Amino acid sequence: MNDDARDNMKIRYLLQIILGIFSLLSSGMVIADASTVKLVNLLVQEGILSREKADILLKQVAEEVSPKANDAPQKLTGEQALQGGEDKGKVIRMQYVPEFVKQEMREEIKQDVLAQAKNEHWGDRKPLPSWLDRFTWSGDVRLRYDTDFFSQANAPPGVFRLAGVDVDNTQIDRLRWRVRARLAVDVKLTDHFTAGVRLATNGASENPVAANQTLGDSDRSFAAFFDRLYINYRPNDWLLLSGGKVANPFYRTDMVWDPDLNFDGVMFSARPKVNDRLLVFGAGGVFPIQEVDLAKNDKWLFGGQGGLEWNMNPQSKVTLAAAYYHYENMTGKISPLNGDVNLNTTAVQWRQKGNTLIQLNNPPVAGLDAGGVYGLASEFHQLNLTGGIDLATFNPVRIRLMGDYARNLGFDPGKMRQRGANLTGKEGNTAYQVRLDIGTTMLQDMGQLLAAKRHDWLLFGAFKRMESDSLLDGFTDSEFYMGGTNAQGWIGGAAYAIADNVWFTGRWLTANQIIGPKLGIDILQIDLTARF
């Protein structure tokens, strides 16, 4: 008999033992003689059932002797039963075992058997090396139909470029087929240390808030970049320390942070439990935004958040959080009259649109010449309040309501004018969002499912308003309004899983500029996503 056959026989043999025990316990009054005790002892010897669990098992079924048996022997403890008892071989009458108790014991022992079979590679023809167990692979692939509809009343692109806004299309509708792929691996180094990397497609490596690749580039290959690279240290089950290019640690919506954004730097995340119903959490970090060569004005983000999670019952909860995000050295400074604009390092490397800008140099044709350089007029010290309530009252349907509010405490029109900003007086520093999700799964991030079982579904809708200098426009959601601030509008959509971890998502996003030249953008997205 070969090893595979012996392993398979071992599994069948152990399962037969388990089924044999529970067949004896399936009637209201059963006989537990020495053979029953031997079966339990055999499970202990095989390492399938611990002595502690065996003791509990026999205590549950031998707790009381039948009241009708006046001559019944003294009750045995689980430990005595394991040893065969004082009167080994005598018949012991056992009390009725409730069905739910039998089911719990049956499932517990079954899981123990299957776990041991997996760990010891029973039935594997060629077991993999044990060191491979330390690697965890994951990823996803997304196909997207993406159509952008522009209002015919929009101002032409040149009007926006005169103000330093980098847009090249405001009036011609655009259809794109787009794809995204991500592949991640995590390695368990010790009980407390892990390391990981993630590769993601990215049509423009300088874009930190998008991982889409547009089809139709003469069939050329796609580029992939590391969008995560980190070492984690977890000293206990509620504290995480991480450094490198790390995932966003904050409780959030997509109003402040784009879902694809990952941070450079170091961070911590803590989630200690106060009791069975209350959990407090905190997160924070130091994140370099731009390292400037030959200068001392490096750009930084210092962020911190605290909150609590109250479980009203095992399925429903309320979450509240307050955060403060302090950006350093982000405002622009006008170059000296005879200075070299190339030495002006105060312009930010990445922005979308919406923030108030100042021109840092004086090219021959302002805004249209390639030498035009623009910087941010406002400082950004963002206060962010986020809350959510998850309800499972209509299980399996779940309801989630979330609200998000942000205010830029660094917004100062007087100082902005001193820096050279030409203000209209309508600029603002407040943003908010309200969102409702209804469905059979809440494993999602702003409508983008993270995992799903077949036939899971989700409906969602949101209203969002972001004034010009309420948030740093470079890191907001890149889908709504095609990225940026100074916009308000609606989002609606649905998702449906056609198989386990394979789902369709449809979204409609409509937004208009709040102040300034007319710019209205509607977006239709239909996604097919597969996760592994």
PLY file of the C-alpha trace (Angstrom):
ply
format ascii 1.0
element vertex 532
property float x
property float y
property float z
element edge 531
property int vertex1
property int vertex2
end_header
0.00 0.00 0.00
1.48 3.38 -1.00
1.66 6.49 1.23
-1.31 8.18 -0.44
-3.56 5.20 0.17
-2.46 4.94 3.79
-3.13 8.66 4.38
-6.55 8.45 2.77
-7.39 5.35 4.80
-6.26 7.20 7.94
-8.64 10.05 7.24
-11.57 7.69 6.57
-10.74 5.65 9.66
-10.70 8.69 11.95
-13.91 10.08 10.50
-15.58 6.68 10.98
-14.53 6.76 14.64
-16.08 10.20 15.06
-19.29 9.16 13.33
-19.40 6.04 15.46
-19.25 8.06 18.66
-22.02 10.39 17.57
-24.20 7.52 16.37
-24.05 6.22 19.94
-25.09 9.64 21.20
-27.90 10.14 18.68
-30.67 8.51 20.76
-32.20 9.94 23.90
-30.75 7.34 26.34
-27.54 5.62 25.21
-25.20 2.97 26.58
-21.59 4.09 27.06
-19.49 1.03 27.89
-15.76 0.43 27.73
-15.80 0.36 23.92
-17.10 3.93 23.81
-14.39 5.06 26.20
-11.82 3.28 24.06
-13.01 5.19 20.99
-12.52 8.49 22.81
-9.12 7.35 24.06
-8.15 6.45 20.50
-8.98 9.97 19.31
-6.76 11.35 22.08
-3.91 9.00 21.16
-4.14 10.00 17.49
-3.79 13.64 18.47
-7.20 14.49 16.99
-8.84 15.22 20.33
-7.03 16.77 23.28
-7.45 15.35 26.78
-9.11 18.60 27.83
-11.70 18.37 25.04
-12.25 14.67 25.74
-12.83 15.48 29.39
-15.40 18.13 28.46
-17.08 15.74 26.00
-17.56 12.98 28.59
-18.63 15.44 31.27
-21.37 16.74 28.98
-22.77 13.29 28.21
-22.22 11.73 31.64
-23.29 14.65 33.82
-26.17 12.84 35.45
-27.23 9.23 35.95
-30.77 8.26 34.94
-33.08 8.96 37.89
-34.92 5.71 37.25
-31.82 3.61 37.83
-31.63 3.44 41.62
-28.80 0.99 41.39
-26.88 3.08 38.90
-23.16 3.39 39.57
-21.59 6.63 40.77
-21.17 9.31 38.09
-17.80 9.36 36.45
-15.82 12.44 35.70
-14.37 12.89 32.23
-10.88 12.02 33.55
-12.14 8.83 35.18
-13.90 7.87 31.97
-10.67 8.34 30.03
-8.97 5.87 32.40
-11.82 3.38 32.06
-13.42 4.24 35.45
-13.23 2.40 38.73
-15.52 -0.37 37.50
-14.12 -0.77 34.04
-16.40 -2.72 31.76
-19.63 -1.92 33.62
-22.52 -0.34 31.75
-23.03 3.35 32.43
-26.33 5.01 31.57
-25.89 8.50 30.16
-28.27 11.43 30.01
-29.80 12.74 26.78
-27.47 15.07 24.84
-29.22 18.07 23.25
-28.94 18.24 19.48
-27.17 21.61 19.46
-24.49 20.26 21.83
-23.93 17.24 19.59
-23.70 19.49 16.55
-21.14 21.77 18.22
-18.98 18.82 19.29
-19.29 17.17 15.88
-18.22 20.33 14.05
-15.36 21.01 16.47
-13.88 17.53 16.10
-14.36 17.60 12.33
-12.45 20.87 12.07
-9.65 19.45 14.23
-9.33 16.45 11.91
-9.32 18.57 8.75
-6.83 21.04 10.23
-4.43 18.24 11.13
-4.87 16.66 7.70
-4.00 19.98 6.05
-1.03 20.73 8.31
0.44 17.25 7.87
-0.38 17.15 4.11
-2.34 13.88 4.35
-2.94 12.54 0.87
-0.51 14.93 -0.85
1.51 13.05 -3.42
4.40 15.52 -3.13
3.93 17.87 -0.16
5.24 21.40 -0.72
8.21 22.59 1.33
7.10 23.93 4.71
8.70 27.34 4.09
6.10 28.04 1.38
3.44 28.12 4.10
4.88 31.49 5.15
3.85 33.10 1.83
0.37 34.52 1.22
-0.58 35.53 -2.32
-3.51 37.74 -3.33
-4.57 40.03 -6.13
-7.31 41.16 -8.47
-7.96 41.91 -12.14
-10.49 44.51 -13.27
-11.90 45.22 -16.74
-13.64 48.58 -17.14
-15.88 50.28 -19.67
-15.38 54.01 -19.01
-17.25 56.85 -20.73
-16.79 60.55 -19.91
-19.58 62.94 -20.94
-18.77 66.67 -21.03
-21.38 69.42 -21.00
-21.49 71.38 -24.24
-21.73 74.53 -22.11
-18.29 73.91 -20.60
-15.60 76.55 -21.02
-12.84 75.56 -23.49
-9.61 74.03 -22.11
-7.59 77.20 -22.77
-9.61 79.12 -20.19
-8.56 76.68 -17.49
-4.94 76.56 -18.63
-4.74 80.36 -18.31
-5.36 79.82 -14.58
-2.76 77.06 -14.36
-5.24 74.14 -14.39
-3.79 71.28 -16.42
-6.77 70.05 -18.49
-6.77 69.25 -22.19
-10.41 68.27 -22.79
-13.60 69.84 -21.49
-16.06 69.43 -24.40
-15.48 66.17 -26.31
-16.97 62.95 -24.92
-14.49 60.12 -24.49
-14.87 56.32 -24.42
-12.11 54.11 -23.02
-11.61 50.42 -22.30
-9.39 50.19 -19.23
-7.81 47.45 -17.15
-6.20 47.16 -13.76
-4.21 44.28 -12.28
-2.65 43.96 -8.83
-0.57 41.14 -7.38
0.53 41.08 -3.74
2.64 38.73 -1.63
3.06 38.78 2.15
5.77 36.79 3.92
5.64 35.78 7.57
9.18 36.28 8.86
8.56 35.56 12.56
5.56 35.55 14.88
5.75 39.35 14.96
7.37 40.45 11.66
5.99 40.30 8.13
7.10 41.86 4.86
5.16 42.45 1.68
5.10 43.97 -1.78
2.38 44.66 -4.32
2.66 45.22 -8.06
0.02 47.24 -9.89
-0.55 48.42 -13.43
-0.29 52.16 -13.90
-0.57 54.03 -17.16
1.35 56.96 -15.65
3.83 56.10 -12.94
3.81 59.67 -11.61
0.07 59.38 -10.80
-0.37 58.22 -7.18
-4.17 57.94 -7.31
-4.81 55.68 -10.31
-3.80 52.20 -11.37
-5.71 52.04 -14.67
-4.17 51.15 -18.01
-6.04 52.25 -21.15
-6.39 49.71 -23.96
-5.59 50.75 -27.50
-1.88 51.55 -27.39
-0.81 49.58 -30.48
-0.93 46.37 -28.40
2.14 47.38 -26.44
2.82 45.76 -23.08
1.60 47.33 -19.85
3.84 48.82 -17.22
3.67 47.67 -13.61
5.10 49.37 -10.55
5.37 48.64 -6.85
2.53 50.54 -5.22
3.18 48.88 -1.83
6.44 47.78 -0.23
6.65 47.46 3.54
7.82 45.72 6.69
5.23 45.22 9.43
5.81 44.64 13.13
2.89 43.39 15.20
3.90 42.96 18.88
0.37 41.89 19.83
-3.04 41.39 18.27
-4.11 45.06 18.48
-1.00 47.08 17.50
0.65 47.37 14.09
3.79 49.33 13.16
4.68 49.62 9.49
7.20 51.40 7.28
7.90 51.74 3.57
5.14 52.35 1.04
2.16 51.42 3.16
-1.61 51.06 2.86
-3.80 53.90 4.09
-4.22 53.32 7.87
-7.11 55.76 8.43
-10.84 55.16 8.80
-12.11 57.14 5.83
-14.31 57.66 2.80
-13.09 58.53 -0.70
-13.70 62.25 -0.14
-10.32 62.96 1.46
-8.32 59.99 0.15
-8.50 58.20 -3.19
-8.94 54.41 -2.70
-5.79 53.71 -4.76
-3.55 56.01 -2.71
-0.75 54.46 -0.63
1.56 56.42 1.67
5.35 56.72 1.75
6.65 56.76 5.32
6.06 55.14 8.70
2.77 54.63 10.49
1.03 52.88 13.36
-2.45 51.44 13.79
-3.92 50.41 17.14
-7.26 48.71 17.87
-7.47 47.69 21.56
-10.76 46.33 22.92
-12.19 48.00 26.01
-14.81 45.28 26.46
-16.93 42.95 24.34
-18.92 45.85 22.90
-16.49 48.77 22.76
-13.27 49.08 20.78
-11.10 52.19 20.51
-8.73 52.76 17.62
-6.03 55.13 16.56
-3.72 55.62 13.61
-1.00 58.05 12.70
2.16 58.53 10.77
4.85 60.70 9.25
4.77 60.73 5.46
7.26 62.52 3.16
5.41 64.07 0.21
8.41 65.46 -1.69
12.11 65.29 -0.92
13.73 68.41 -2.37
17.34 68.23 -3.51
19.66 71.05 -2.37
16.96 72.68 -0.25
15.48 72.51 3.24
11.83 72.87 2.30
10.93 69.19 1.97
7.16 68.63 1.85
5.61 66.50 4.61
2.32 65.15 5.88
1.82 64.53 9.60
-1.45 62.72 10.26
-3.25 61.32 13.27
-6.69 59.86 13.97
-8.60 58.56 16.98
-11.98 56.92 17.21
-14.24 54.32 18.73
-16.32 51.42 17.50
-19.41 50.45 19.51
-21.01 47.09 18.76
-24.72 47.42 19.44
-25.06 43.67 18.83
-22.89 41.03 17.10
-23.92 42.30 13.64
-24.50 46.06 14.06
-22.08 48.79 15.06
-21.45 52.53 15.19
-18.05 54.02 14.30
-16.88 57.59 14.99
-13.46 59.09 14.23
-11.68 62.45 14.27
-8.48 63.10 12.32
-6.05 65.94 11.73
-3.80 66.09 8.65
-1.05 68.72 8.74
0.83 69.43 5.50
4.18 71.20 5.77
5.89 73.40 3.10
3.10 72.95 0.55
2.46 76.61 -0.35
4.14 78.20 -3.36
6.54 81.14 -3.31
7.00 83.46 -6.27
10.47 83.33 -7.81
12.68 86.46 -7.66
12.45 88.72 -10.71
15.80 87.56 -12.06
15.74 84.15 -10.42
15.87 80.81 -12.18
12.39 79.28 -12.04
13.97 75.84 -12.29
15.35 76.44 -8.79
11.87 77.11 -7.43
11.05 73.96 -5.49
7.84 75.21 -3.88
5.52 73.91 -6.63
3.91 70.58 -5.76
4.85 67.58 -7.89
1.31 66.26 -8.26
-2.07 67.98 -8.33
-5.40 67.41 -10.04
-7.65 70.51 -10.11
-9.62 72.76 -7.81
-7.13 74.33 -5.38
-6.39 78.05 -5.68
-3.07 78.58 -7.50
-0.43 81.29 -7.74
1.94 81.73 -10.66
5.53 81.33 -9.51
7.21 82.79 -12.62
6.43 85.12 -15.49
6.63 83.28 -18.84
6.11 85.20 -22.09
2.51 83.98 -22.42
1.09 83.31 -18.98
-0.48 79.89 -18.60
0.21 78.77 -22.16
4.00 78.77 -22.26
5.78 75.58 -21.23
7.67 77.61 -18.65
4.53 78.36 -16.60
4.98 77.11 -13.03
2.18 77.21 -10.45
2.03 76.61 -6.72
-0.64 76.32 -4.05
-1.92 79.54 -2.51
-3.31 78.03 0.68
-1.82 76.03 3.49
-3.56 72.75 4.28
-4.23 71.79 7.90
-7.27 69.53 7.56
-9.69 68.59 10.33
-11.67 65.51 9.31
-14.68 63.99 11.12
-15.99 60.64 9.88
-18.83 58.47 11.16
-20.76 55.41 10.13
-23.51 53.10 11.29
-23.80 49.47 10.13
-27.14 47.73 10.66
-27.94 44.04 10.23
-31.54 44.31 11.40
-32.78 42.82 8.14
-30.16 40.07 7.93
-28.89 38.98 5.41
-29.44 42.49 4.04
-27.16 45.06 5.65
-27.42 48.84 5.71
-24.53 51.28 6.10
-24.85 55.05 6.42
-21.65 57.12 6.42
-20.92 60.81 6.79
-17.68 62.70 6.23
-16.85 66.33 7.03
-13.58 68.21 6.48
-12.45 71.77 7.11
-9.11 73.28 6.13
-7.96 75.21 9.20
-5.01 76.59 7.22
-7.26 78.51 4.81
-6.52 82.25 5.22
-7.60 84.55 2.33
-5.43 87.41 3.62
-2.24 85.36 3.56
-3.23 83.84 0.22
-3.41 87.32 -1.33
-0.02 88.16 0.15
1.38 85.12 -1.64
0.01 86.44 -4.94
-3.39 84.77 -5.25
-6.10 86.56 -7.23
-9.16 85.63 -5.17
-12.82 86.10 -6.11
-14.08 85.93 -2.53
-16.08 82.77 -3.26
-13.32 80.32 -2.43
-14.11 77.96 0.43
-12.53 75.55 2.89
-15.32 73.06 3.72
-16.14 69.63 2.30
-18.72 67.00 3.18
-20.16 63.73 1.91
-23.16 61.55 2.82
-23.36 57.98 1.58
-25.84 55.08 1.87
-25.08 51.42 1.08
-27.64 48.59 1.09
-26.75 44.99 0.27
-25.82 41.50 1.37
-22.14 42.37 1.72
-20.28 45.31 3.23
-16.80 44.04 2.34
-16.30 47.08 0.12
-14.54 50.39 -0.15
-16.80 53.10 -1.53
-18.72 50.74 -3.82
-15.66 48.78 -4.91
-16.18 45.28 -3.50
-13.20 43.68 -1.77
-14.70 40.17 -1.67
-18.06 38.61 -2.46
-19.92 35.32 -2.59
-22.10 34.32 -5.50
-25.36 36.30 -5.65
-24.14 38.96 -3.21
-25.45 42.38 -4.21
-24.93 46.01 -3.25
-26.74 49.28 -3.98
-25.12 52.61 -3.14
-25.65 56.33 -3.49
-23.84 59.46 -2.29
-23.80 63.25 -2.42
-20.48 65.07 -2.24
-19.45 68.74 -2.06
-15.83 69.90 -1.88
-15.04 73.62 -1.89
-11.91 74.86 -3.64
-9.40 74.78 -0.77
-11.12 72.37 1.60
-8.79 69.48 0.72
-5.51 68.97 -1.07
-6.87 68.24 -4.55
-4.07 65.87 -5.56
-5.15 63.06 -3.21
-8.96 63.14 -3.53
-10.95 60.54 -5.48
-9.71 60.53 -9.08
-13.04 59.21 -10.49
-15.53 61.82 -9.24
-15.23 64.98 -11.41
-12.14 63.26 -12.89
-10.32 64.20 -9.70
-9.92 67.31 -7.59
-11.96 69.78 -5.52
-14.22 72.77 -6.28
-16.99 70.36 -7.28
-20.29 68.95 -6.08
-22.54 66.19 -7.35
-24.04 62.72 -7.01
-22.88 59.12 -7.23
-25.11 56.07 -7.68
-24.54 52.46 -8.58
-24.88 48.75 -7.94
-22.75 45.62 -7.74
-23.64 41.94 -8.20
-21.48 38.83 -7.77
-21.94 36.30 -10.58
-19.60 33.83 -8.83
-17.51 33.68 -5.69
-15.12 36.67 -5.91
-16.26 37.61 -9.42
-18.62 40.58 -9.70
-19.98 43.36 -11.89
-20.14 46.98 -10.70
-21.92 49.84 -12.43
-21.52 53.51 -11.38
-22.84 56.85 -12.56
-21.01 59.96 -11.32
-22.23 63.47 -12.08
-20.43 66.64 -10.92
-20.24 70.37 -11.63
-17.69 73.01 -10.74
-18.77 75.23 -7.82
-17.04 78.52 -8.72
-15.22 79.70 -11.83
-15.74 78.77 -15.49
-18.42 76.18 -16.26
-17.23 72.57 -16.06
-19.74 69.71 -15.85
-18.63 66.08 -16.13
-20.75 62.90 -16.09
-19.05 59.50 -15.95
-20.39 55.98 -16.59
-18.28 53.04 -15.41
-19.06 49.32 -15.78
-16.53 46.98 -14.18
-15.94 43.24 -14.13
-13.63 42.33 -11.26
-12.07 38.99 -10.30
-10.26 38.58 -7.00
-7.98 35.78 -5.88
0 1
1 2
2 3
3 4
4 5
5 6
6 7
7 8
8 9
9 10
10 11
11 12
12 13
13 14
14 15
15 16
16 17
17 18
18 19
19 20
20 21
21 22
22 23
23 24
24 25
25 26
26 27
27 28
28 29
29 30
30 31
31 32
32 33
33 34
34 35
35 36
36 37
37 38
38 39
39 40
40 41
41 42
42 43
43 44
44 45
45 46
46 47
47 48
48 49
49 50
50 51
51 52
52 53
53 54
54 55
55 56
56 57
57 58
58 59
59 60
60 61
61 62
62 63
63 64
64 65
65 66
66 67
67 68
68 69
69 70
70 71
71 72
72 73
73 74
74 75
75 76
76 77
77 78
78 79
79 80
80 81
81 82
82 83
83 84
84 85
85 86
86 87
87 88
88 89
89 90
90 91
91 92
92 93
93 94
94 95
95 96
96 97
97 98
98 99
99 100
100 101
101 102
102 103
103 104
104 105
105 106
106 107
107 108
108 109
109 110
110 111
111 112
112 113
113 114
114 115
115 116
116 117
117 118
118 119
119 120
120 121
121 122
122 123
123 124
124 125
125 126
126 127
127 128
128 129
129 130
130 131
131 132
132 133
133 134
134 135
135 136
136 137
137 138
138 139
139 140
140 141
141 142
142 143
143 144
144 145
145 146
146 147
147 148
148 149
149 150
150 151
151 152
152 153
153 154
154 155
155 156
156 157
157 158
158 159
159 160
160 161
161 162
162 163
163 164
164 165
165 166
166 167
167 168
168 169
169 170
170 171
171 172
172 173
173 174
174 175
175 176
176 177
177 178
178 179
179 180
180 181
181 182
182 183
183 184
184 185
185 186
186 187
187 188
188 189
189 190
190 191
191 192
192 193
193 194
194 195
195 196
196 197
197 198
198 199
199 200
200 201
201 202
202 203
203 204
204 205
205 206
206 207
207 208
208 209
209 210
210 211
211 212
212 213
213 214
214 215
215 216
216 217
217 218
218 219
219 220
220 221
221 222
222 223
223 224
224 225
225 226
226 227
227 228
228 229
229 230
230 231
231 232
232 233
233 234
234 235
235 236
236 237
237 238
238 239
239 240
240 241
241 242
242 243
243 244
244 245
245 246
246 247
247 248
248 249
249 250
250 251
251 252
252 253
253 254
254 255
255 256
256 257
257 258
258 259
259 260
260 261
261 262
262 263
263 264
264 265
265 266
266 267
267 268
268 269
269 270
270 271
271 272
272 273
273 274
274 275
275 276
276 277
277 278
278 279
279 280
280 281
281 282
282 283
283 284
284 285
285 286
286 287
287 288
288 289
289 290
290 291
291 292
292 293
293 294
294 295
295 296
296 297
297 298
298 299
299 300
300 301
301 302
302 303
303 304
304 305
305 306
306 307
307 308
308 309
309 310
310 311
311 312
312 313
313 314
314 315
315 316
316 317
317 318
318 319
319 320
320 321
321 322
322 323
323 324
324 325
325 326
326 327
327 328
328 329
329 330
330 331
331 332
332 333
333 334
334 335
335 336
336 337
337 338
338 339
339 340
340 341
341 342
342 343
343 344
344 345
345 346
346 347
347 348
348 349
349 350
350 351
351 352
352 353
353 354
354 355
355 356
356 357
357 358
358 359
359 360
360 361
361 362
362 363
363 364
364 365
365 366
366 367
367 368
368 369
369 370
370 371
371 372
372 373
373 374
374 375
375 376
376 377
377 378
378 379
379 380
380 381
381 382
382 383
383 384
384 385
385 386
386 387
387 388
388 389
389 390
390 391
391 392
392 393
393 394
394 395
395 396
396 397
397 398
398 399
399 400
400 401
401 402
402 403
403 404
404 405
405 406
406 407
407 408
408 409
409 410
410 411
411 412
412 413
413 414
414 415
415 416
416 417
417 418
418 419
419 420
420 421
421 422
422 423
423 424
424 425
425 426
426 427
427 428
428 429
429 430
430 431
431 432
432 433
433 434
434 435
435 436
436 437
437 438
438 439
439 440
440 441
441 442
442 443
443 444
444 445
445 446
446 447
447 448
448 449
449 450
450 451
451 452
452 453
453 454
454 455
455 456
456 457
457 458
458 459
459 460
460 461
461 462
462 463
463 464
464 465
465 466
466 467
467 468
468 469
469 470
470 471
471 472
472 473
473 474
474 475
475 476
476 477
477 478
478 479
479 480
480 481
481 482
482 483
483 484
484 485
485 486
486 487
487 488
488 489
489 490
490 491
491 492
492 493
493 494
494 495
495 496
496 497
497 498
498 499
499 500
500 501
501 502
502 503
503 504
504 505
505 506
506 507
507 508
508 509
509 510
510 511
511 512
512 513
513 514
514 515
515 516
516 517
517 518
518 519
519 520
520 521
521 522
522 523
523 524
524 525
525 526
526 527
527 528
528 529
529 530
530 531
